[in-house]
């Protein structure tokens, strides 16, 4: 197999981005379940994404913080 035929393996950061791009976004609990990370690591990953230029919004829904990347951002 050549390097061109090997598909890129999805990283945990890719999973975080996918969850954050959903209309409803994601809670810390959803992010930790998807990645196996502890809550502080999931928050640190979002900080890293912000430093790379991503816009991440936080909203409180029924007392739970939900994070999302707005459409078009």
Backbone as CSV, one residue per row, in Angstrom:
resi,resn,N_x,N_y,N_z,CA_x,CA_y,CA_z,C_x,C_y,C_z
1,UNK,0.834,-1.192,0.000,0.000,0.000,0.000,0.872,1.246,0.000
2,UNK,0.423,2.226,-0.731,1.142,3.494,-0.724,0.530,4.410,0.315
3,UNK,1.268,5.450,0.626,0.761,6.401,1.616,-0.542,7.041,1.153
4,UNK,-0.711,7.199,-0.148,-1.916,7.835,-0.690,-3.155,6.970,-0.484
5,UNK,-2.985,5.659,-0.398,-4.153,4.780,-0.255,-4.532,4.539,1.200
6,UNK,-3.676,4.917,2.112,-3.981,4.737,3.527,-4.809,5.927,4.003
7,UNK,-6.005,5.648,4.506,-6.894,6.711,4.971,-6.369,7.276,6.287
8,UNK,-6.570,8.566,6.469,-6.158,9.214,7.715,-7.062,8.728,8.836
9,UNK,-6.454,8.291,9.912,-7.215,7.837,11.064,-7.751,9.059,11.810
10,UNK,-9.019,9.009,12.164,-9.635,10.118,12.891,-9.013,10.213,14.279
11,UNK,-8.624,11.421,14.653,-8.036,11.643,15.970,-9.138,12.010,16.965
12,UNK,-8.777,12.048,18.230,-9.736,12.454,19.250,-10.128,13.913,19.051
13,UNK,-9.196,14.726,18.597,-9.509,16.125,18.317,-10.515,16.222,17.178
14,UNK,-10.407,15.340,16.190,-11.392,15.299,15.106,-12.777,14.966,15.652
15,UNK,-12.843,14.041,16.623,-14.128,13.695,17.243,-14.711,14.897,17.976
16,UNK,-13.842,15.628,18.683,-14.294,16.825,19.404,-14.861,17.836,18.412
17,UNK,-14.166,18.078,17.322,-14.645,19.025,16.310,-15.993,18.599,15.740
18,UNK,-16.148,17.314,15.466,-17.415,16.806,14.926,-18.558,17.065,15.908
19,UNK,-18.327,16.793,17.180,-19.370,17.018,18.184,-19.688,18.510,18.333
20,UNK,-18.670,19.344,18.315,-18.886,20.780,18.489,-19.595,21.403,17.293
21,UNK,-19.462,20.809,16.116,-20.088,21.363,14.909,-21.555,20.967,14.765
22,UNK,-22.030,20.049,15.627,-23.449,19.690,15.580,-24.284,20.900,15.989
23,UNK,-25.519,20.934,15.529,-26.414,22.048,15.850,-26.548,22.239,17.360
24,UNK,-26.693,21.137,18.103,-26.863,21.215,19.550,-25.531,21.300,20.282
25,UNK,-24.409,21.187,19.576,-23.110,21.250,20.208,-22.866,20.020,21.069
26,UNK,-22.088,20.185,22.137,-21.757,19.057,23.001,-21.501,19.547,24.416
27,UNK,-21.817,18.694,25.359,-21.512,18.983,26.769,-20.144,18.380,27.079
28,UNK,-19.576,18.764,28.203,-18.304,18.185,28.627,-18.455,16.671,28.781
29,UNK,-19.593,16.230,29.309,-19.826,14.794,29.480,-19.781,14.057,28.138
30,UNK,-20.409,14.635,27.118,-20.386,14.002,25.790,-18.970,13.969,25.224
31,UNK,-18.228,15.037,25.430,-16.853,15.088,24.927,-15.975,14.050,25.627
32,UNK,-16.154,13.890,26.944,-15.340,12.923,27.673,-15.697,11.483,27.288
33,UNK,-16.971,11.223,27.038,-17.377,9.876,26.611,-16.815,9.546,25.228
34,UNK,-16.791,10.529,24.336,-16.325,10.302,22.971,-14.814,10.127,22.886
35,UNK,-14.084,10.734,23.829,-12.629,10.725,23.734,-11.934,9.865,24.791
36,UNK,-12.620,9.614,25.899,-11.981,8.905,27.000,-11.147,9.823,27.877
37,UNK,-11.223,11.121,27.617,-10.464,12.108,28.381,-11.191,12.456,29.671
38,UNK,-10.456,13.045,30.600,-11.051,13.631,31.790,-11.589,15.018,31.419
39,UNK,-12.524,15.553,32.206,-13.119,16.852,31.864,-12.098,17.978,31.662
40,UNK,-11.058,18.026,32.492,-10.086,19.110,32.324,-9.312,18.975,31.011
41,UNK,-9.138,17.766,30.529,-8.449,17.559,29.257,-9.338,17.988,28.092
42,UNK,-10.635,17.720,28.187,-11.565,18.144,27.138,-11.619,19.673,27.058
43,UNK,-11.624,20.330,28.220,-11.615,21.801,28.229,-10.306,22.332,27.656
44,UNK,-9.202,21.686,27.967,-7.897,22.100,27.432,-7.855,21.933,25.914
45,UNK,-8.483,20.875,25.413,-8.530,20.668,23.962,-9.304,21.793,23.292
46,UNK,-10.401,22.239,23.920,-11.154,23.359,23.353,-10.323,24.637,23.378
47,UNK,-9.537,24.823,24.427,-8.641,25.979,24.486,-7.640,25.917,23.342
48,UNK,-7.110,24.740,23.086,-6.183,24.558,21.969,-6.829,24.880,20.631
49,UNK,-8.089,24.467,20.468,-8.813,24.778,19.228,-9.022,26.281,19.089
50,UNK,-9.316,26.949,20.191,-9.483,28.408,20.165,-8.181,29.082,19.744
51,UNK,-7.072,28.603,20.268,-5.770,29.170,19.921,-5.432,28.953,18.447
52,UNK,-6.029,27.925,17.841,-5.831,27.659,16.418,-6.828,28.424,15.545
53,UNK,-7.670,29.258,16.177,-8.572,30.104,15.414,-10.030,29.693,15.391
54,UNK,-10.391,28.604,16.040,-11.794,28.174,16.067,-12.587,29.077,17.017
55,UNK,-13.810,29.373,16.629,-14.721,30.106,17.506,-15.591,29.075,18.210
56,UNK,-15.507,29.043,19.527,-16.304,28.100,20.310,-17.195,28.901,21.239
57,UNK,-18.499,28.653,21.118,-19.474,29.353,21.944,-19.941,28.446,23.074
58,UNK,-20.295,29.066,24.199,-20.809,28.332,25.348,-22.207,28.834,25.659
59,UNK,-23.134,27.901,25.867,-24.500,28.252,26.246,-24.931,27.308,27.361
60,UNK,-25.763,27.812,28.243,-26.289,26.987,29.321,-27.689,26.521,28.926
61,UNK,-27.865,25.204,28.836,-29.151,24.611,28.472,-29.575,23.713,29.625
62,UNK,-30.657,24.089,30.285,-31.156,23.332,31.444,-30.069,23.142,32.499
63,UNK,-29.265,24.167,32.710,-28.228,24.118,33.730,-26.961,23.383,33.328
64,UNK,-26.885,22.933,32.065,-25.707,22.216,31.576,-25.020,23.072,30.517
65,UNK,-23.724,23.270,30.662,-22.965,24.040,29.667,-22.830,23.214,28.398
66,UNK,-23.171,23.842,27.270,-23.019,23.196,25.972,-22.112,24.078,25.121
67,UNK,-21.188,23.453,24.453,-20.205,24.157,23.648,-20.463,23.826,22.189
68,UNK,-20.280,24.840,21.326,-20.510,24.604,19.897,-19.653,25.541,19.061
69,UNK,-19.447,25.112,17.827,-18.799,25.958,16.821,-19.920,26.423,15.915
70,UNK,-20.153,27.748,15.851,-21.261,28.251,15.039,-21.056,27.929,13.556
71,UNK,-22.174,27.714,12.863,-22.122,27.428,11.428,-21.444,28.593,10.706
72,UNK,-20.567,28.253,9.797,-19.873,29.277,9.031,-18.637,29.823,9.707
73,UNK,-18.338,29.327,10.903,-17.155,29.816,11.612,-15.917,29.050,11.204
